Amino acid sequence: MEYRYTGDAHAQLLEAYEADTDPFPTQSSMNFPKSERRAEMGLLRQLLFPRCWNADALLEDESAIRDVLSELGSLYCRGIRPYSGTDPSETVDDVLDRLPELRATLKKDVEAAYKGDPAAKSYVEVIRSYPGFQAITMQRVAHELYEAGTPEYARELTEYVKTVTGIDIHPGAKIGEYFFVDHGTGVVIGETATIGDWVRLYQDVTLGALHFEEEEDEEKTLKKGYKRHPDIGDHVVIGAGTKVLGAVSIGNHVSIGANSWVTEDVPDNMMVYISEHPTQERKRGE
């Protein structure tokens, strides 16, 4: 069955492209080298930031945008149908209708990455090369699919982007605006985690579960659907290697130093760090 997008996101996206201003790219024909990815990711990139992904045709023609939306929607339908056994076109319509809003949120993520990394040279660099931005791009769309009742296919998408970036963000996680993962390799964010605005994570951070509950059955099946991951407030920085585990609450304006182990609530306006580092010894080789 062929999917054909029938909403109005194409018109809103064209308006959004025309409204872009510096430091986002505003010129056409940037002609970047092609980047081979899973088809969903390639189409999503074109729709969200056409100037950065050689999709100039979308900057001038609503029908071209509608065609790409339809192509992406067809892939989503094909991915969802084996799990649901029903026609998912209405669900896919609803998710694609959210793309203009998601694009506005992702522009804030680009801003957060640029402002939060002294190595960042431009917004275009963030959009094209930062693994944290690639991961949150896919996760924000996958989260919409997850919330729409298609969690299995949503997980496929986030698992794919994990293989590309090394960043594992479950599609169920709820993530606020201006989110930035720097470097990113080894970052894990669990299904029931929530993250506020202006949160920055570094590599090897885990927002995970501390322990698991079991169902009352003979198979010892692990319980599903309960809160087991942290809630992170606004304006939080979590340093490399830190593990925040369990359904704990991290307040606003909190800074957690590298390699910390956090299993209890942290109030607002706090700094958490390891007070006594192991002593380093050096010895000349024989």
GILIN-V376545 format. One record per residue. N is the residue number from 1. RES is the residue in three letters. PSI is psi in degrees with one decimal (NA if undefined). Layout:
n=N res=RES psi=PSI
n=N res=RES psi=PSI
This chain:
n=1 res=MET psi=125.3
n=2 res=GLU psi=133.8
n=3 res=TYR psi=138.3
n=4 res=ARG psi=119.2
n=5 res=TYR psi=134.6
n=6 res=THR psi=3.3
n=7 res=GLY psi=-158.8
n=8 res=ASP psi=16.9
n=9 res=ALA psi=-28.2
n=10 res=HIS psi=-39.9
n=11 res=ALA psi=-41.3
n=12 res=GLN psi=-37.5
n=13 res=LEU psi=-39.9
n=14 res=LEU psi=-42.8
n=15 res=GLU psi=-39.1
n=16 res=ALA psi=-40.0
n=17 res=TYR psi=-44.1
n=18 res=GLU psi=-25.1
n=19 res=ALA psi=-8.0
n=20 res=ASP psi=139.3
n=21 res=THR psi=163.2
n=22 res=ASP psi=138.4
n=23 res=PRO psi=4.6
n=24 res=PHE psi=150.6
n=25 res=PRO psi=138.0
n=26 res=THR psi=-14.2
n=27 res=GLN psi=158.9
n=28 res=SER psi=178.7
n=29 res=SER psi=49.3
n=30 res=MET psi=-22.5
n=31 res=ASN psi=59.0
n=32 res=PHE psi=156.8
n=33 res=PRO psi=147.8
n=34 res=LYS psi=145.9
n=35 res=SER psi=116.3
n=36 res=GLU psi=124.6
n=37 res=ARG psi=171.6
n=38 res=ARG psi=141.9
n=39 res=ALA psi=-39.1
n=40 res=GLU psi=-42.0
n=41 res=MET psi=-41.8
n=42 res=GLY psi=-45.2
n=43 res=LEU psi=-39.7
n=44 res=LEU psi=-42.9
n=45 res=ARG psi=-44.6
n=46 res=GLN psi=-42.6
n=47 res=LEU psi=-35.1
n=48 res=LEU psi=-41.0
n=49 res=PHE psi=71.9
n=50 res=PRO psi=-33.0
n=51 res=ARG psi=-27.4
n=52 res=CYS psi=-9.5
n=53 res=TRP psi=35.6
n=54 res=ASN psi=42.0
n=55 res=ALA psi=52.8
n=56 res=ASP psi=-28.4
n=57 res=ALA psi=-28.4
n=58 res=LEU psi=-16.9
n=59 res=LEU psi=-11.4
n=60 res=GLU psi=-12.2
n=61 res=ASP psi=113.5
n=62 res=GLU psi=-36.5
n=63 res=SER psi=-34.2
n=64 res=ALA psi=-39.6
n=65 res=ILE psi=-43.6
n=66 res=ARG psi=-39.0
n=67 res=ASP psi=-42.6
n=68 res=VAL psi=-39.8
n=69 res=LEU psi=-41.5
n=70 res=SER psi=-40.6
n=71 res=GLU psi=-44.2
n=72 res=LEU psi=-43.2
n=73 res=GLY psi=-36.5
n=74 res=SER psi=-41.2
n=75 res=LEU psi=-41.6
n=76 res=TYR psi=-44.9
n=77 res=CYS psi=-43.3
n=78 res=ARG psi=-35.6
n=79 res=GLY psi=-33.3
n=80 res=ILE psi=-37.9
n=81 res=ARG psi=-41.2
n=82 res=PRO psi=-28.0
n=83 res=TYR psi=-41.1
n=84 res=SER psi=-31.2
n=85 res=GLY psi=6.5
n=86 res=THR psi=170.9
n=87 res=ASP psi=115.8
n=88 res=PRO psi=15.1
n=89 res=SER psi=-41.4
n=90 res=GLU psi=-41.1
n=91 res=THR psi=-44.6
n=92 res=VAL psi=-39.4
n=93 res=ASP psi=-47.9
n=94 res=ASP psi=-40.3
n=95 res=VAL psi=-45.3
n=96 res=LEU psi=-31.9
n=97 res=ASP psi=-22.8
n=98 res=ARG psi=-8.3
n=99 res=LEU psi=-41.3
n=100 res=PRO psi=-40.7
n=101 res=GLU psi=-40.7
n=102 res=LEU psi=-36.4
n=103 res=ARG psi=-42.1
n=104 res=ALA psi=-39.1
n=105 res=THR psi=-41.6
n=106 res=LEU psi=-31.2
n=107 res=LYS psi=-34.5
n=108 res=LYS psi=-36.2
n=109 res=ASP psi=-38.5
n=110 res=VAL psi=-45.1
n=111 res=GLU psi=-42.6
n=112 res=ALA psi=-40.1
n=113 res=ALA psi=-44.2
n=114 res=TYR psi=-44.2
n=115 res=LYS psi=-27.8
n=116 res=GLY psi=-1.8
n=117 res=ASP psi=112.4
n=118 res=PRO psi=-15.9
n=119 res=ALA psi=-12.9
n=120 res=ALA psi=128.5
n=121 res=LYS psi=-23.0
n=122 res=SER psi=162.4
n=123 res=TYR psi=-36.9
n=124 res=VAL psi=-40.6
n=125 res=GLU psi=-43.4
n=126 res=VAL psi=-47.7
n=127 res=ILE psi=-39.7
n=128 res=ARG psi=-29.4
n=129 res=SER psi=-14.3
n=130 res=TYR psi=119.8
n=131 res=PRO psi=-34.5
n=132 res=GLY psi=-36.9
n=133 res=PHE psi=-37.4
n=134 res=GLN psi=-41.6
n=135 res=ALA psi=-43.9
n=136 res=ILE psi=-28.4
n=137 res=THR psi=-51.5
n=138 res=MET psi=-39.8
n=139 res=GLN psi=-37.6
n=140 res=ARG psi=-37.8
n=141 res=VAL psi=-42.7
n=142 res=ALA psi=-33.9
n=143 res=HIS psi=-38.2
n=144 res=GLU psi=-40.9
n=145 res=LEU psi=-40.2
n=146 res=TYR psi=-48.3
n=147 res=GLU psi=-26.4
n=148 res=ALA psi=1.8
n=149 res=GLY psi=20.5
n=150 res=THR psi=60.3
n=151 res=PRO psi=-29.4
n=152 res=GLU psi=-47.2
n=153 res=TYR psi=-36.4
n=154 res=ALA psi=-40.1
n=155 res=ARG psi=-36.7
n=156 res=GLU psi=-44.2
n=157 res=LEU psi=-44.1
n=158 res=THR psi=-31.0
n=159 res=GLU psi=-36.5
n=160 res=TYR psi=-48.7
n=161 res=VAL psi=-24.6
n=162 res=LYS psi=-39.5
n=163 res=THR psi=-24.8
n=164 res=VAL psi=-37.1
n=165 res=THR psi=-20.1
n=166 res=GLY psi=10.2
n=167 res=ILE psi=124.6
n=168 res=ASP psi=97.7
n=169 res=ILE psi=116.1
n=170 res=HIS psi=141.8
n=171 res=PRO psi=-18.5
n=172 res=GLY psi=-18.1
n=173 res=ALA psi=138.6
n=174 res=LYS psi=118.7
n=175 res=ILE psi=129.4
n=176 res=GLY psi=-166.0
n=177 res=GLU psi=162.2
n=178 res=TYR psi=51.2
n=179 res=PHE psi=138.1
n=180 res=PHE psi=125.9
n=181 res=VAL psi=116.1
n=182 res=ASP psi=134.0
n=183 res=HIS psi=-74.3
n=184 res=GLY psi=-24.9
n=185 res=THR psi=128.2
n=186 res=GLY psi=0.4
n=187 res=VAL psi=134.4
n=188 res=VAL psi=127.1
n=189 res=ILE psi=119.7
n=190 res=GLY psi=169.8
n=191 res=GLU psi=-41.8
n=192 res=THR psi=13.3
n=193 res=ALA psi=146.8
n=194 res=THR psi=143.6
n=195 res=ILE psi=132.2
n=196 res=GLY psi=-157.5
n=197 res=ASP psi=151.2
n=198 res=TRP psi=52.7
n=199 res=VAL psi=135.1
n=200 res=ARG psi=126.9
n=201 res=LEU psi=147.5
n=202 res=TYR psi=178.5
n=203 res=GLN psi=149.6
n=204 res=ASP psi=21.5
n=205 res=VAL psi=138.9
n=206 res=THR psi=124.7
n=207 res=LEU psi=86.9
n=208 res=GLY psi=-171.4
n=209 res=ALA psi=147.0
n=210 res=LEU psi=-38.0
n=211 res=HIS psi=170.0
n=212 res=PHE psi=144.1
n=213 res=GLU psi=152.3
n=214 res=GLU psi=148.6
n=215 res=GLU psi=158.3
n=216 res=GLU psi=72.5
n=217 res=ASP psi=166.0
n=218 res=GLU psi=-17.9
n=219 res=GLU psi=-6.3
n=220 res=LYS psi=42.4
n=221 res=THR psi=134.5
n=222 res=LEU psi=137.8
n=223 res=LYS psi=145.2
n=224 res=LYS psi=156.4
n=225 res=GLY psi=18.4
n=226 res=TYR psi=161.4
n=227 res=LYS psi=121.9
n=228 res=ARG psi=2.4
n=229 res=HIS psi=164.5
n=230 res=PRO psi=159.6
n=231 res=ASP psi=122.1
n=232 res=ILE psi=130.0
n=233 res=GLY psi=-160.9
n=234 res=ASP psi=151.0
n=235 res=HIS psi=58.6
n=236 res=VAL psi=136.9
n=237 res=VAL psi=129.6
n=238 res=ILE psi=118.1
n=239 res=GLY psi=166.3
n=240 res=ALA psi=137.8
n=241 res=GLY psi=0.1
n=242 res=THR psi=142.7
n=243 res=LYS psi=117.7
n=244 res=VAL psi=113.0
n=245 res=LEU psi=138.1
n=246 res=GLY psi=177.2
n=247 res=ALA psi=58.2
n=248 res=VAL psi=164.8
n=249 res=SER psi=124.5
n=250 res=ILE psi=122.9
n=251 res=GLY psi=-171.3
n=252 res=ASN psi=151.1
n=253 res=HIS psi=53.1
n=254 res=VAL psi=139.0
n=255 res=SER psi=123.7
n=256 res=ILE psi=120.7
n=257 res=GLY psi=166.8
n=258 res=ALA psi=145.1
n=259 res=ASN psi=25.9
n=260 res=SER psi=158.0
n=261 res=TRP psi=108.6
n=262 res=VAL psi=118.6
n=263 res=THR psi=11.2
n=264 res=GLU psi=160.4
n=265 res=ASP psi=147.8
n=266 res=VAL psi=121.5
n=267 res=PRO psi=173.2
n=268 res=ASP psi=154.4
n=269 res=ASN psi=46.4
n=270 res=MET psi=153.6
n=271 res=MET psi=131.6
n=272 res=VAL psi=130.5
n=273 res=TYR psi=164.1
n=274 res=ILE psi=119.8
n=275 res=SER psi=-29.3
n=276 res=GLU psi=103.5
n=277 res=HIS psi=150.3
n=278 res=PRO psi=145.8
n=279 res=THR psi=132.4
n=280 res=GLN psi=131.0
n=281 res=GLU psi=148.9
n=282 res=ARG psi=142.7
n=283 res=LYS psi=133.2
n=284 res=ARG psi=142.5
n=285 res=GLY psi=146.0
n=286 res=GLU psi=NA
